[in-house]
């Protein structure tokens, strides 16, 4: 089989969300809804996708493919193999331990046959004690089919004595540490669960007489579903066409710690998170950034597309004109060409081009969402200077990313993160820009609605990649030698 190129051949200087999940019950031809929902969630994972459905006449059906949803789940040849009125789906970047090497056996949803019937499960997040669980399960006789930590859930369910599948799932999930938003299905029930901290998102919607679960509200919009509410942190919902939504809270209650980076970058700007428009939050980050880090300049430009709302906010607050100084080639995708070394060296120019007429002679504020390795930022700065800019000032709509994420986001090792090894001024010198400023953690918290900024004793969000304050100790990684930041005295 042809090896797929990496999902982001020219975009490896970003953090990447690893999965999007979707499920539906009580609709005719569920697979069509799922394909559309996964298409709307494609930004959360591009390497592979899968759909499982169930039909009362013909049982469970499954299709798992490498590549984009639009290339795999549009033809009648595939879609007619997925009949039924209930189903779940998953898009994947790649999960911990298998980055860049996705094999079809690692593509979710996973399926298990139990004495009370079959169940399929799809997971967004990362289980931070998966290595320990896997070792224990293998020692007790489980035979794993994949390298995915999510498969642990199926094996834990198989060992549970619960009387039905939701009860077994509760048992299994109680043994997990880390971040998990899950959609699962039996022959008649759709199940949705968020971990006790609610690190990753999951929302509930209604379409006609049917019900939908999805990572983000943009996946409800595409099928015309009405947004009902977010699944609460620590909540499990069991949904059937006849009985509607039943909710319970099987885990010990904890204060929630939703991923703040969902607001900064991962979620689509047209989604609603925690009752807030993602677009509006990003625009507000730009406002905070303009207040915290003003500069004399002639033009505010976003690094498209993810820097755009923050740049609009920065321009509005600072009074500096906004302009599209960098134009993105919307059609640059993996289907374009295999990333040979020669093509790689062209790097960011394949994806972004400078609007010379606008840039020439100007003092430019460039607004981006984050700096990870800094490789792309350097190239963009060179392009802007080549185009005749008088000065380049970077303004970053997130605090310095100095720590890896262990909760379902693809992050380089800590040593590869620019902010882990350099001060802000060293980063400025390294990038070769006239100034470099990041929004502060307090500024970011204000932008997401916390008027007093971050409460260091009880932060409302997971912000570990900025603060090093991990809400769940990443036990597998600690076992492998990862050192946590010393606790503040
Ligand atoms: S470490 Fe960062 S990216 Fe990961 S869940 Fe926390 S805030 Fe989100």
Boltz pocket constraint, residues with backbone or C-beta under 6 A from the ligand:
constraints:
  - pocket:
      binder: B
      contacts: [[A, 199], [A, 258], [A, 259], [A, 260], [A, 261], [A, 262], [A, 403], [A, 404], [A, 405], [A, 406], [A, 407], [A, 408], [A, 409], [A, 462], [A, 463], [A, 464], [A, 465], [A, 466]]
      max_distance: 6.0
